[in-house]
Amino acid sequence: MRNRRKPPIAIVGLVAFLALTVGTTAILFSTIAGTTPKNSVGYRAVFSDATRLLPGDDVRIAGVKVGRVEQVKLGRENTADVSFKVRGSIRLPASTIATIRYRDLVGSRYVSLADDPAAAQTGTLLPGGELPLSQTRPAVDLTALLDGFQPLFNVLNPKQVNHLVGQLISTLQGEGGNLASILSSTAGISQAVAGREEVVGRVVDNLNAVLGTVGGRDVELRGLVDDLASLSTAMAADDQMIGGALDGIESLTTSTAGLLHQTRPPITRDLASLNVAAREFAKTRGDLQQLLDRLPIKLNAFTRAGSYGAYLNFFVCSLDITLTLPGLPSVTAPGLKNNEELCQR
């Protein structure tokens, strides 16, 4: 009798490793692909917003996966038409509520199915049936939620922010058991904020000063608001007059622009002439100053000469006559002098 040789241990280990690898790969592929369970039944749901809900995402009942999303497309009147399948052994009530929820903070979604006990419908949903818009709920708007908590997130570290946001999402999506955790996180947040008590104290003091100043001027502020209200009412009553005035201002502006356009060349020439005259006056500044200094004396004498009536009186005290003829030297007559008392003044 021949002895059978046992296969080498290395071959046995290799076969076991290959089998384990193939099995693990198949399970992983099935999980990632999200294959539809056998004997599944298809349904449709109309959502107002199905952003980032993708084919292959889970369909869950009470947190347990019972199917997958098949298709997401644009429906009627700016709605999203979602097709999904669940196990054939599950019968959905006609009052089923379909809600899109967050699966994680990265933004993945899934569809949660739950019965509405307050609904008036009875019976089950027929295969291929549709859940109308009144029986669907879109996902929570995380953008508006996180924007509201932005001032709080500024004083937290990233780990605290992630923990708080996760609990908020779970609670707002209707998943119970998280309110106590939120309160616990709020206590931790309070401790973190308490560590900034100096900064918070300065802010509160500044706000108190501002509010005190505003409170001390309540009468003036009330009067200002009343005056603004009266002004607004008066302007609303005179809207036609104001509109006409604006039209007149527009016409005046247009006319002024045209006038300036027409008179610009003459004004430019006048300014240039004034510049030349100013330079000439500057050259004779000394003579002008001397003339201005003597002008009061001359005006006084001229006033005295005209004080006798509507004519001028001249009294000759001295007279020199010089005769100049062409081609001949100038001849000067002897000067005449009057020794009257008037000339002695």
Secondary structure, DSSP 8 states (H G I E B T S, - for coil): --------HHHHHHHHHHHHHHHHHHHHHHHHHT---TTEEEEEEEES--TT--TT-EEEETTEEEEEEEEEEE-SSS-EEEEEEEETT---BTTEEEEEEESSTT--EEEEEEE-TT----SB--TT-EE-GGGEE----HHHHHHHTHHHHTTS-HHHHHHHHHHHHHHHTT--S-HHHHHHHHHHHHHHHHTTHHHHHHHHHHHHHHHHHHHHTHHHHHHHHHHHHHHHHHHHHTHHHHHHHHHHHHHHHHHHHHHHHHHHHHHHHHHHHHHHHHHHHHHTHHHHHHHHHHHHHHHHHHHHHTTTSSS-----SEE--EE--TTS--EE---EE---GGGG-
